[in-house]
Amino acid sequence: MIPTNWLMRLFRRRSIEAEMHEELEFHRDARIAHLVAQGATRAEAERRARLEFGAAGHYQEECRAALGYRLLDELRSDVRYTVRGLRKSPGFFAASITILALAIGANSVLFTLFNSFVVKPLAVPGAERHFDLNGRNSEARRISSWTVPEMRLLASGASAQVESLYSYSTFQVLMVKPVQRQVLVSTVSADYFQVLGANARLGRTFGIKEDRLPLVVLSDSGWRKLFGGDPNVIGQSVRVLSTAFTIAGVMAPEFTGTEPAVPEFWTPTGSFPLLRLREPGSPVSRFDVSGFLRPGVSLSQAQSALLSVASHLDRPEEERVTALELQPRPSLFPRNEDVSTASGLVFAAFLIVLLIACANLANLHLARAASRTHEIAMRLSLGASRWRIIRQLLTESACIGILGALAAIALAAFGIRQVQDYLFSSMMGIGIALLPVTLDWRVFSYTAALGLIAGIAFGLLPAIEATAPSLTASTKREGRMRPRRLRGLLIGGQIAASLVLLILAGVLVRNIRQLDSVATGYNLDNVLDLKVDQLSPGLIDRLSRLDSIASLSAVSRVPLYGRLDLHGAMVDGKSTSVAFNQVDQRYFETLAVPVMEGRGFTRNEAETRARVTVISSATARKLWPGVTSAVGKSVELTADPGDEGGTAGRYEVIGVVPNLVSGWLFEGADPTAVYLPASAGARGVSSIMVRVNGNPVAAAAALRTACAESTQTPVGCEPASLRQVASLQRFPFQAAAAVAGVLGLLALLLTGVGLYGVVNYAVMQRRKEFGIHVALGASPRQVMTRTVAEAGRYVSGGLLAGLPICLVLSKLAASSVFAVKTFDPWAYTSVPVLLMLISLLACLGPARRAARLDPMRSLRED
């Protein structure tokens, strides 16, 4: 920090210097008066006083230096010198600022996102004491959900260490009124708003005794989207699934909850069974739990107190809590190891672009500094210290860094809007609204710090080289080898860094293309997932009679909604596990999947849940390797803990179907898939899958109309094609590839521009050398070849250094990035070729300029 007394001296500089001048005049006048009193004449006394005191300016300069004014004067002088340089070489400085603005702007956009979700505190009182509660069982399996009575026991048992706890669960449901669409809902404990210190903008929040009432509190965004900001919304109803909820209040805009996604509304935890259509006898509802420490209490103290209560909770043995983890969450995202690792890798990728820009600018400024050898040598010979000149050159580069940071702020403001529109549009399309991301003082500080550090980083090496004795005291030819080598190393580093980013982008793009080419085994466009609020056999029969419906099936898990559940199994006395799905007799017909061997289910088998099964061909090969036909074989599903669907038992294989993709696209076809018969209304069978004829959009509209025009209670339904579901799975890869692609292209642009500038400066510096070559008989083609070959050596060195780095990173990523192909021969061959071509194009212009130099004119130049 800057000392306060120095700031006071700075603001009082004029008065201090005036006092200094008065004091010097006082002492000199006193000496003159003393000499006159001793008998000297006035003129003689003034002469002797001047000789005794010496130059007043010298003492004033010493005082200014002691007070810190000299450094400020020199800094101001250096800034003025930099401004004059800007005017003399506007193109050079504009290029430097643009290069830096692009690199810093990209980092500022990233930090803006990081700041909004990880750094910025939650807008609730005591955010620094906020934590998430998680447990572990005896097998170290994570326990992240708790019942409401458990939460209350924990809160009361650790009340001395924990100020409060609250429970919540956020998920999507189908809203029927006032609009029919998927909405994000958060069920929270009744004291949720009181704990977070939030007040309603309109109406009220729900109280502790209203936990089981069908009430909702709208968020500000939900109020505007669903009701257009109607001020008379209090008391109106919102119908979700088959239940009408009364609107109790609307929250203020500044309150968005404690999660990145803003729900349309909050409901009490007692409404959870109504929203999830829980059947009688279903497992008790569990929720995530967070809370606040009491002031002055550490996490370890609260953890010990909570563990003493949690270890005695009445839970099944496999869910008994043996350890607790209190994870600090002062912001929207927790600050844990996973978040730190992921953000560290992303920041490293963005900082590589900044390093490329710094290497670029160091090269340009190194070439410019070499051209100023005479100027710097003259200043040294006139008495300037080497440190003084280095400081002046660093001031110049720091000013460029600050100007680049200012331009980066403007780019970041524009870029963050584009990022939100691109990355968040898919989330908005499925009814999820993320918090708006804005620039604040943290972003400005981070950007300014990056600009200043980058300015010093790229300016330090040129400043040291420009003032080196070998460059100032030697002839022109003696001082050029070292800068040329340094420029070559910097070019090689840029090429290596660009290679890493471009290969990363290429690998991700190739992964997306592979996702698009995955053979799912069914048509993604004409198969729809139909979300309904009330599933019944009558609804299925009614919808199946529509002309636009080719087939309709009730299932427990629609394809592409995550992996199938695993079930323990015994086959020929050997224990194994298989993935299973419960489907009715029309499942394979709806997917248009043929039965390869045997047959499918009958309606009676589905309604009675007969002990028969259809398996995939991969399952047949795994369970009975080498067997020609698996039809007639049997597999026994063991009774796993928590098996409440009655699926355990011995099943006879009646059919074999092709391998399908039921879970994640990037994992490909299911390694195992066992299909069990079930019908609509059976426990666990709550989804409908539809294959439509003709236009899927028209068929979806017909389905909505048929549900709404039911002769009984209107049913809400929302169809979504499996193509849309696949697009959601593709979205994370697409976003990562887009970011990597932008970084790669930015690195390629910076490298190309920098290489052009460096080669161009090198040609201008070596005019006499090229003139000598031409005078001795070298042809223009030979001069071009020599120029391009020299740059090509540096580029080749960078490629040779970058490829092993990419291979090592691929090896590391292969062990940590699940189911993503990290090595792609196409990317590893095409990217180096692309870099070589870009480098060649960047060198051709300066090389042609070198070939056209007039030898006589070059030889005459000093």
N, C-alpha and C positions, 0 to 999 in steps of 0.2 A: 504494500500500500504506500501511497505518497504521504510523507509526513505532513501533519497539519501545519507545523510552523513554517515549512518550506512553501506551502501554498499561501500562507499569510505574507511571507516575504515576496512571493511572486506578485500578489495583488498590490503590494505596497512598494513596488520597485521604484516608481518615480520619486516617491517621497524619501526612500532610503538612499537613492543615488544623490538626491538634492542634499540630504543631511551629510552624506559622505563628502560631497563637494564643499559644503560649508565648513565641515571639520578641517579639511585640508587647508582651506583658505584661512581659517582661524589660526591654525598652528603656524602657517607661513607668515601671516600678519604679525603674530606674536613675536616670531623670531626677528622680523624686520624691525619691529619697535624696540626690541632688546638691543640689536646692533646699533640702531640710531642713538639709543640712550648711552651706548658706550663710546659714541663720538664718530661713528661712520656716517658718511653722507647717505642720503636716501637712495640714490642710484646704486652705490656700493653695497648698501644693506640688502637691496632687492637682488643684486647679482649673487651675493654670498648665500642668501637664503635659497635661491633657486639651485645653486650648486650643492648645498647641503641636503636639501629635500629630494633632489633629483626630479625626474619627469613625473608629474602628477598622474598622467595617464597610466603609467606603469603600476602605481599603487592602486589606482581604481580598477585596473584589470585584475590584479591579484584579489582584490576584495570581491569583484564580480565572480571570479572563479570560486572563491571560498563560499559565497552565498548561492552558488549554483546557477548564476545568470549566464556564465560563459557557455555552458552546455546548451542552454536554451537558445542563445544567440547563434551558436553554430548549427543547431538543429533547424532554426528558422532560415539560416543562410543556405543549408543543404536543401531544404524544401524549395526555396526560390530557385536554386540551381537546377533542381529536378523539373520545375515548371518550365524553365527556359529550355531544358532538354526536350520536354514534351512538345514545345512549339517548334523546335528545330527538326525533330524526327517524329512527326505525328503518326506516320504509318507504323513504325516500329513499336511505339508505345501502345497504339490501338490494338495491334496484333497481340501484344503481351497481355493486355487487359482482357481481351476477348478470350484468349486461351485459358486464362486463370478464372474468368467468370464462368465459363462452361463447366470446368472441373469443380470449382467451389459450389456453384449452383446445384449440381447433382448431389453433392454431399449435404447441402442445406435442405434439399427436399427430403432426403433420407432422415436427417436429424429432426425435421419437422414432424414426420410420422412417429419417430422414436420418442420425441418429446411429448407428443399428445397422448401416447398410450403407455409409456413406461416412466417418463420423468415427471410430467406434470402431476401434482397431487390431486387426489379425488376432491371434488367440490363438496366436502363434508367436514364438519368440525372433527379435529383429532385424527386427520388422515394418516399422520405419521405413526399412529398406534394401531392402525387397521391390520388385520391378519386373516388368513384362511385356515380352517381347521381340517386336518387330515390325519388319519390313523393308519396303523399297520397291524395285520394279524400275525399269528405265530409263524406263518410262512413268508412273512415280509410282503404280503400282497396288500396293495393300497386300499384303504377304506376312506372314501371321500363323501359318503352320504350318511345322514343321520335322521332319525325320526324327530318329530317336534317334541314329544315327551323326553327323549334323550337330550335334546338341546337344552331343555329347561332344567334337567338334572345337572347338566354340565355347568350351566350358568349359575345355579344356586350353590353348587358345591365348590366353585372357584370364584365366588363373588368378591373375595378380598383381592384377587389378582386380575380378574376380568371385569371390566366395566359393564359390558353387555355382549350378547350374542344374538344373531338373527339368522334365519334360514331362508333359502330361496331356491328356485328352480326355474330356468328359462328355457322355453321350447316353442315350437310353432304349432298352431292349431288352425282349424278351418272356421273362419267367421262367416256367419250366414246373414246377419243384420248388423249394421245398416248397409254393408256391402258384402258381397261374397268373395272372399279371398283368404289367402294364408296370412296370418298375422303372428307377430312375436309376442308372447305373453310371459310374464314372470309372476309365479306364485310365491308370495313372501309371507313371513310371519306377521302377525297382527301388529306388532310394535316396530315394524320395519322403518316406517317413516319417522317415528319418534326417536329411534336409535340413531338414525342418520341426520336428525335435526332438520328435516324437510317439512315445509308447510305448503298446503294446497293454494293454488292461485284462485281457483273457483271451488266452491263447495268445501269438502273436508276429506280427510283420509279416514280409513277404517280403524276402529279401536280394538283393544285387546279382547273384548268380549264379543267381537263380531267375526271371529276367525272362521266360522262355518257359514256365514251369510254369503249369498251370491252377489257380491259387490265388486265394482271395479273402480280404480282410480286411473284416469287417462294421463299419459305423458303429454307434454305440449305438442310434440310432433304427431302423436296419435290423434290428439284432439283436432289438429288442423287437417290431417289426411282423411280421417274418417268422418268428421262432422263439419269441416270447413271453418273451424274456429267459431262455431255457434255459441254465443254466451249463455244461451238457455238450455245447455246440454244436461245440466244437473237434473237427475230424476228420470232421464230417458234410459232406454235399455239397449244392451248389446247382446245379441244372440250368438253364442259360440256353441257349436255342435247342437245339442238338444236343450240347452239351458239358457234362459234369459238372465243376464246380469244387469243390475241397476247401477247407473253411474253415480258415484258418491262425490267425486271431485276431479279436478284437473290440476296437475302439478305445474309449478312455475317453469319457464324455459331453462333456467340454470340448473334445475335438478334433472339428471338423466340416469340416475342409478349408479351402480358400481361396476357395470360391465361395459365393454366396448360397443355392444349392440344395444340400441335403445328400444325397449319394448313399447308396443302400442298402449299397453295398459298393464297394471298390476292387480292381482287378485289375492285374497287370503289363502293360506295353505290348505284350509279346509275345502276349498273348491277344486283341489287337485284331482280327486276321483271323478268329478264332473267333467273336467277338461280332458282327462285321459281315458274316460269311459271304463273305469275300473269295475270289474264284476265283484259280486259278493264273494268273500273268501279269498280275494286277491291279496298278495303281500302288502303289508303296510307301506304307506308312502314314505319315501326318504328324500332328503333335500341336502343341498350343499349348505355349509355353515361357515359364517364369518363373524368377526367380532372386533372389539376394541379393548386393548389393555388399559388398565388403570394407569394414570400418570406415575412415572417413577418405577413401574414394574417391568422387569426384563422378560423376554420371550421364554427363557429357560425357567424362570420362576412360575410363569403362567402355565407352561407346558407340564411341569411337575404336578401342579395343583389339578389341572384338567385330567392328567393321566390317572391320578388316584381315584377319580370318579369314573372315567371311561372304562377302566379295567374291571369295574364291578357292574357294568351294564348287562342287563339280561339279554344276551344274544346267543345264537347258535355257536357251537364250538368253532366252526370254520370262520366265523365273523367276529370272534372275540378280540377286543382291542388289547394289544400288548405293547404298543408304542404309539406316540403321538408326534405330529410334526406341525408346528405353528409357522406358517409361511408368511412373512411380511408382505403386505400388499397395499402400500400407500398410494398406488396409482391403479390404472385400469388393468394393467398386466402385472402379474407377480414378478418380483425381482429374484428369480431362482436361477439355478445353473443352466437349465435348458434355454431360458430366454437370453441369458448372458452369452451362451455359446452361439445361438442362432444369430443374435444381433451382432456379435463380434465378427462372425464370418461375413455378414452382409456389409458391415462397416469396412472390413478389410478390402472387400471387392471395390467399394466406392473410393476408398483411399488410394487404391492402386491407380485409379484414373487421375487423382490429384498428384500422385508421384510422377506419373507420366507427364503431366502438365509442368511440374516443377523441373523435371529433367529436360523437357523441351525448352523452357525459358532459361534454364542454366546454360544450355547449349547456345541459345541466341545471345544471351548476355556475355557469355565467354567469348564468342566471336566478336561482339561489339567492343568488349573491353580490350581485346587484343588489338583492335584497330585504334584504340586510344592510348597506345603505349607511349608515344611522344608526349602527349598531354600530361599523363601521370608522371613520367620521368621528369618533366619540367617542374611540376609542382613539388616533387621530392627534392629536386636540386635547389629549389628556392626556400627550403626549410620545413616544409610540411612533413609531419610524421607519417609513417606507414599506417598506423592505427587511425589517424585523422582521415586519410583517404579511404581506407576501408569503411569507416563509419559513414562517409559521404556516399559511397557506392551502395552501402546497405540501406541508407535512407532512401535512395532512389528506388531500390527494389521493394522496400517496405511500402513506399507510396503507391507503387504499382499494385502491390498486394491489397492495400486498403481500397484502392479504386476498383480492383477486381472483385473484392467482397461486396462493395456497394452495388456493382452491376449484378453480382450473384443473387443479392436479395430480390432484385426485380425479376430475375429468371426463376427464382424459387417460388415467388408469389404466383407467377404464371404456371410453373410446372406443377405445383401442388394441386391446382385446380384440375389440370389434365390427369394427374394421378388419381384424384378422387373420382373423376368422371369415368376413368378407365377401369380402375381396380374395384370400385365400389358399385358400379352399375349392375353387375351380376347379383350382388347381395341385395340391392334394392329391388331387383326384379323378382326375387322370391320372398319379398315381404320383410327383409331385414334392413334396418336403417342404422348405419354406423355413425358415430359422433363426427361432426364436422371438424376438420383439421385446419388450424389457423397458425399464423406466424406470431410469435410473441418475443419478449425480451431475451429469452433463452436462445431462440434461433438467431436473433440479431447478434448476441454475444458470441455464439459459436461460430457464426459466419465471419465476424470481425476477427476472431482469434485465428481461424483458419487462414484468412487473408494475410494477417501479420506474420504468422509462422511460415506460410508458404513464401512470402516475400523475402524473409530472411534466409529460408532454406535454399531457394534458387539463386539468391544473390551472393551468398557467402563464398562459394567456390570461385565464381568469376572475380570477386573482389580480392580474394587472396592471390589468385593467379595474376591478376592485373598489376598488383603491387609487388610481386616477387622480384628480387634483385636480378634474377636471370632474364627477366623480361624488360627491366627498366634500364639496366646498365649494359646490355648487349646489343648487338646489331639486330636488324629485323629478322634475318634468317636464323639467328641463334635462339630466338625466343618463341619459335612456333611449334616445335615438335611436341612439347608437353601439352599445350592446349589442344592440339589435334588428337592426341591420344585420349585426353579426357573427353573430348567431344565424341570420339568413337565409343568409349565406354558408356557414355550417357545414351547415345543412340541405341547401342546394344541392349541397355536396360529397358528403354522404351519398347523396343521390339519384343523383348521377352515378356514384359507385363501385358502388352497388347495381345500377344499370343495366348496367354493364360485366359484373359477375359473372353476373347473370341472363341476359343475352344469350349469354354464353359457355356457360352451362348449357343454354339453349334450343337453341343451334346443335349442341352435342354430342348432345343427346337427339334432335334431328331427324336427325342422321347415323346414329344407331342405328336409327331407324325406317326410314331409307332402306336400311340394310343388311338389315333384315328383309324389305323388299319387293323386294330384288334378284331378278330372274328368272334363276335359274341354268341353266334349260333341262332340269332333271331333278328328280326327287323326292328331297329330302334325307332323308326318314324311312325309306324302304324300301331305300335303297342303303347298303351297309356296306363299310367298308374292313376287310379281313380280314388281320391281321398274322400271319404264320406263320413258324416257324423253319426249315422246309425246304420250299421250293416245288418241285413236280414236276408233270409232266402227269398222273401217276397220281392225285395228290391232287386235282387239279382235276376229273378225271373222277369220282372217288369222291364228292366233295362235291356235284357237280352233280346226282347222282341222289337227293339228299334231297328229300322232298316239300315242304319249306318253302322250297326254293331255286327261284326262277323263272329265273335266269340267273346265270352266273359267268364272269368274264373276268380274264385275266392282263394286267397293264399295267406300264409302267415308272414312271408317275406317276399316282396316284389324284387325282381332283379335290380342290381346296381345300387342298392341301399345298404351296402356294407356286407362284410363276410357273413356267411351262414353260421349259425350257432353250431358248436361242436358237441358231440355226444359220445360217451364211452361205449365201446362195442366189443363183443367177443365173437371171433370167427375161428371155427375149428380149434377151440381151446386157446387161442392166442388173443391177447388184449390189444386193442387199438382204439383209435378215435376216428369218427367220421363227421362230416358236416351234413346237416339235415334241414329240410324244409317241409312244411305241411301244406299240401295243395289238394284241390278238389279234382274231379275227374276230367275237367276241361283245361287243366293247366297247360299240357303239352299242345293241345289243339290251339289254345290262345296264342302261344308262342310260335305256332306253326313248326313245331319240332317233331320229326317222325320218330316212331319207336323202332329201334334197330332190331331188337329181338323181343319175343314175347308179346305182351300187350300192356295197355295202360290200365288205369283204375276204372271201375264201374261206379255208377251213382250210389248204389247200395254200399259198396266198399267205402266210399267217402263218407256217407252219412253214419255208418256204423263203426268207422275207424278200424276197419279190418286189419289184421296182422299180416299185411302184404306190403311190398315195397317195390318201387322202380328205382334203379340206380344208374349212374352215369358209366360210360365205358371206362373212364379212368379209375373209378371205384372198383369195377369188376377186375381190372388188371391188378390193382393194389391188393384186393382181398383174396383173389384166387389167381395168382400168376400162373400162366401156362395153360389154364383151363379154357377150352374152346367156347363154352357157353356157361354163363352164370345163372341162367334161368333155372329155377328149381332149387337153387342153393338157399341157405338161410343165414341170417345175421341176427345176433342178439344184442339189442341195445340195453346197456346196463342202467341201473337206477342211480343217476347222478344226484348229488345234493342239490336241492332246489328244483328237482324235476317235478313240477306240479301239473304238467300237461298230460300225464299218463302215457308218455311215449315209450317207457321201458317195456321190454318184452322181446319175443322171438318173431322175426318177420321173414316171410318167404319172398324171394325175389321173383317177380312175375314179368319183369321187363327191363330192358337196357336201352337207354337213350344216349344221344351224342353229348359230348362235354359242352357245358354252357358257362358263360361268365355271369355268376350270380352276385359277386361282391364288387371288388375294385377293378377297374379296367386295366390298371398298370400291373395287376397280378395275373391277368390272363384267365384262362379257364379254371374252374374249380378243381383242385387236386382230388377232392372227393365230394360226392353229392348223393345223398340218400333221400328220396322223396317218399313221404308218408301220407296216407290218405286222410283227408279231413274235409269238412264242409263248412259253409257259412254258419256262424253261430257257435262253432266249437271254440274251446278256450285257445287263445293264441291266434286264431284266424280272424284277422280284423282288416285285411286289405283286399281290394278288388283290382284285378288286372284286366284290361280290355284290349281286344284287337279290333280295329275299325276298318270299314270299307271306305275307299275314296279319300277325300280331303280330311286329314286329322283335325284341322281347325274347325271345320263345319261339324264334324262328329263330336268334338268337345262341346261346342255350343248346344248341340242337340241333347247331350248328356245333362248339361246344366239345366236346360229347360224341363227335361223329363223329371229330374229330381225335384225341382221347384213346383211342378204342377201335379205332384202326387195327390191322389184323392184322400189320402190320410194326412198325417202331419207332414208338412213339407220337409224334405231332406236336403241338406246342403252337400254339394259335391264339387270337387275341384280336380279336373283332369290335368295331368302333365305327361307329355310324351317321354319315353325313355331316352330320346335324343336330348331332351332338356336335362334330364338327370345325368346323362353322360357328360354334358357340357359343364355341369357343376363339378364333376370329378376332374375334368380337364382344366378347370379354371386356375387352381394353384400352380400347375405346371405352366400354363399359359402366362400367368402373371410373372412367375420367376423367369421364364424365357424372355418376356418383354423387357424386364429390368436388365437381365444379362445382355440382351441384344442392344439396348440403348447404351449400356456401359461399353460394350465391345465396339459399337460404331463410333462412340465418342472417343474411345482410346485410339481407334484407327484414324479418325479425323485428326486428332491431336498429333499422332505420330507422323502422319503424312505431311501436315503443315509444318511441323517442327523439322522434319528431315529436309523438306524443301528449303526452309529458311537457313538451316545450318549449311547445306551444300551451297546455297546461293552466297552466303557470307564467305565461305571458304574460297569460292571462285573469285570473289572480289578481292580477298586478301592475297591470293596467289596469282594475281594478274601478271606480275613480272616473271614468276616461275613459268607460267604457261607461255608467255611471250618468248622466253628463252627456248623452250621446247620447239615452238613453231619456227623460230629463227634458225634453229639447228636442223630443221627438216621434218619435224613431226607434222603429220597431216591432221586436219580438223577431226577426222574420225578417230585417230589415235588419242587426241586430247579428250574427246567425249568418252571413249572407252576407259581411259585412265580415271576420269572423274567418277564415272558410274561404278567402276570396279572397286575403287576405294570405299565408296559408300556401301557397295554390296558386301564387302568384307565385314563391315560392322553389322549389317543386317543379318548376314549368315551367322555371325557370332551370337547375336541375340536369339535367333531361332534355335541354335544348338543349345543355348543355355535354358531357353524356355521350355523346350519339349520334355526334358527330364523332370522339370518342376511340375508340368501338367500330369505326367505319368504318376509321380508320387502323390499328387493331390487326388488323382483318380483312384489310386489304391486306397487312400484314406477314406474317400467318399464312399467307395464300394462297401466298406465295413460299417458305415454310419447312416447312409441314405438308403432307406428300405425300398426295395423293389424298383429302383431307378437305375437304368443302365448308364454307368459313368464313363465307359470307354467306348468310343465310336470311331472306327477307322476312317470313315468319311470325314469327320471333323478334323481328325489329326493329319489328314493329307491335304484337304482343301484349304484350311485356314493358313498354313505356311505358304502355300502357293499364292493365296490372295494377298498376304502381306508382302511377298516378293514382288508381285505385280504393282501394288500400291507404291512400294518403295521405288521401283523402277520409274513409274510415272512421276513421282516426286523429284527424282534426280534428273530426268530428261531435260527439263527446262533450264536449270543452271548449267548442265553439261553442254547443251547447245550454245548457251551464252559464252561459255569458256572457249568453245571451238571457233566462235566468231570474233574473238578478241584480235585487235590489230597489234601485231608484235612490236612494231616501232613505237606505237603510243604507250604500250605497256612498259617497254624498256626505259622510256624517258621518265616515267613516274618515279617519284622518290618513295 
